[in-house]
Amino acid sequence: MTPLLAFDIETVPDVEGIRRLHDIDTDVADNDVAEFAMARRRARTGSDFLPLHLHRVVAIACALREGEGFRVWSLGAPEDSEKEIIRRFFDGIERYTPQLISWNGSGFDMPVLHYRSLVHGLSAPRYWDMGDDDRDFRFNNYINRYHTRHVDLMDLLALFNGRNYAPLDDIAQLLGFPGKLGMDGSKVWEAYQRGEIVNIRNYCETDTTNTYLAYMRFQLLRGAFDESRYQREIQLVRASLERTDAPHWGEFLAAWPLKQD
């Protein structure tokens, strides 16, 4: 079985990059630099959501289904650099050549990782292969929107039409899964400023698990799983999470009913 790797990233404003682009003195506080960039963005678009090249990655969480097992974890240690976290992500692709699964990964996560990999001088030949090194990748690679080595489930379910996009939190809850618990992407910058990187990583892990569970339901929808296989996969996730004593998984399981329609 091809390994399945659901993933999610969390980001904050790239304060260092904003300083460089706008020649802002280092004496200006990080929060003021970020607010300057967000105010400019609001004036242009009505939203303070920064362009993707001005995001800095602070967490990447993965949910890996390989062989007989399933596990969820955050890449690296809380104190690791952005470069190290992203390097670990692409090293995993080099090692496993997994099927990637995301929710809005084509619209956000992967473009951010592309830009940040450029900034840090990283190399990811397996990910970027479009058939030059492996002929199989000519017809199914990570880059093409309509190939399946990376399934952006939000994009696919919407039939690649942005007007049809749905939030992961809504879909997860409609499917009977926990959804977001106490944090969302809009709160990450504030949490990061308070030094709550562990909470951010935990939130990223639960979002990744919601994505993976939604993909399991999609496998049932498209006929890759029958009902029995679907229930086995769901129970594998639950059993894996029950074996950990991390508080965020206790909260996640408490919000996940044992029986679903």
N, C-alpha and C positions, 0 to 999 in steps of 0.2 A: 504494500500500500504506500502510495506517495505520502510523505509527511504533510500534515496540514498545519500551517502556522498563521493563526490570527494575531493581529498586532494593532497597537494604538500608540500614539505619541502625545506628549504634553509639551507645550511650549510657553515661553515668556518673551517679551520684547528683547531683541538683540541690542542691548544698550550700547555695547562697544561699537557695533556697526553703525548705529544711529549717530553716535558721537563722531565717527570717522566721516560719514557722509555729509554731516552738517557742521563739521569743525566746531564741536561743542567742547568746551574746556572740561578737564577732568574734575575740576572743583564743583561742577554742577552735580547734584545728587542724582542717583540712578532713577529714582521715581520721577524726578522733574524731566529728565531726558525722555523717559518713556511717555510721560504725559504730553510733552512737546510733540512727539511723533504722532500720538493718538489724536491730539487736537488738530494737527494738519490733516490727518486722515478723515476726521469728522467733517472738516470744512469742505473736503473734496467729495466725499461719498455719503455723508450722513451717518457713518458707522466708524467706530474707533478700532475696528479689526484691521490690523496692520497688513501690508502686502506680505506675501509668503516669504520673500527673501529677507525680511526683517524679523523673522521668528528665530528663537534659539531653543533647541531641544533640551529639556531637562529630565525627561523620562521616556522610556520606551518599554512597553510591556508586551509579552508574548504568551500565547496559549498554544502549546505544541501537542498535537496528537500524532504519536509515532509508535509503531509496533502495537503492543498491548496497553500502552500507557497514555496518560494525559497529565500535563502539568502547566501551571501558570507562574510566571516570575517576571520581575523587572530586570532589565539588563544592567550589569555592572553594580557598583555600590553607590549609595547615596552621594558620596563625595567625589565620584568619578567625573571626569571632564565630559563635555559634550562630544568631543572627538572620540573618546574611548567608547561611549555608549553607542554611537552610530557605527563605529568600526565593528563592534560586537554583532550588531544587527546584520550587516552585510557579510561578516564572517560566517554567520549561521546559514545564510543563503548559499555561500560557497560550499559549506559542508553538507547540507541536507538537500539542496535544490527543492525546497518545499513548495507546495501550493500556498500562496499568500492569500489571506482573507482579511478584508478590512471593511469599515463603514466610512465612506467618503475618503478612502485612502488615495484614490486617483486625483481627487480634487484638493486634498490638503496634505495628508501625511507624507506621501511619496515626493511630491514637488518640494516640500520643505526639506526632506532628507536629501534630495538631489542638490539643492542650493548649499546646504550646510556641508555636504561631502565635498563639494567644490572648494568651499572656504577653507576646509581643513586638509585638503590635498589627499583625500582617501582614494582607495582603489576598490572597485567592485565589478570585476570582469564577468562573473557569472550572471549577475543581475542585469548587466547591460548587453549581454550577448543577444543578438537578433539574427543569428544564423551564421555568423562568420567563423565561430569556433565550433559550434555544435549545430549540425544541420537541422536537428529536431526543433531548435529554437527559431528557425526561420518561419515555422508555421504555428508556433505557440511559445510566446516569450512574455517576459514581465512588463514590457513597455507598451505593447499594443492594447488599446482599450477593449477590444473585442476578443482577446485571447483569455485563456483561463488560468495561466500560471499565477496571475493576480486577479482574484475576484473581488472587485469593489461591490459589495452586496447592495449598498444603497443605490449606486449607479445602475446596476443590472435590474433590480426590481422596479426602478423608475423608467426602464426602457431607455436609459441614456438621455433622459429629458429632465433638465433641472427643475422645471415646474412641478414635477412629480416627486421630488425628493421628500423624504420623511426623516425626522430625528430618530436616532437610535433609541433614546430614552422612551419615546412613545411606542415604537415598535416592540422593544423588549417587554414593556409592561403589557401591551396588547397580547403578546404571546405567552404571558404568564411568568415571565422572568423578572428579576428584581429591578432592572433599570438602574438609573443613577441614584446614589445614596449620599446625600449631603454635600456634594460638590459637583460643579460642572466646569467646562472649559473657561467660562468667564471669571471664575473665582481663582484660577491657578496663579495668576500674577500676584494677587494679594497674599495668597498662601505662601508663595515663594518668598516674598519680601519678609514674611514673618518667620522664615526658616523652616517651613513645614514640608520639606522635600519628601519625607517618608509618607506623609498623608497624600501628597501628589502621586507618588509611586503606587500607593495602595488604590487610589481612585483609578489610575490608569489600568491597573490589573483588573479591576471589576468591570471597567468599560470593555476591555479586551474579552473578558469572559462573556459578557452580554452579546458581543459580536459573534463569538464562536457558537454560542447557543442558538442565535438567530440563523446562523449558517446551517446548523444541524436541522432546524425546521425547514430550511430551504431544500436540503437534501431529501427530506420527506416529500416536499412539494413537487420536486422534479423527478421523483421516482428512483433516485439513487438509493434510498433507504425504504424498506417497508416499515410498518408500524413497530414491529418487534425490534428491528435494528435501531430505529430511532430511539426507542425507550432504553435500549442497552447503552447507547452513546450518551444519553442524558444522565443516566444513572452513574456512568463512569465519571462524568464531570462532578456530580454531587459527591460521590464517594471520595474522589480525590481531594475535594475541598474540605470534606469532613475530617480528613486525616491531619489537617493543620490546625494549630491553635491560635493563628493570627486573628486578632479582633475583627479586622475588616471582612474576613471570610465568615465569621460567626454572624455578623450583621447581614451579609449577603444571603446566607442560608436561611436566616430568620425571615427574610423578605421573599423567599422563594417557596411557594406552596408545594406540598408534596405531590398533590394531584393537580393536573391541568386538564382543561377541556380539550 
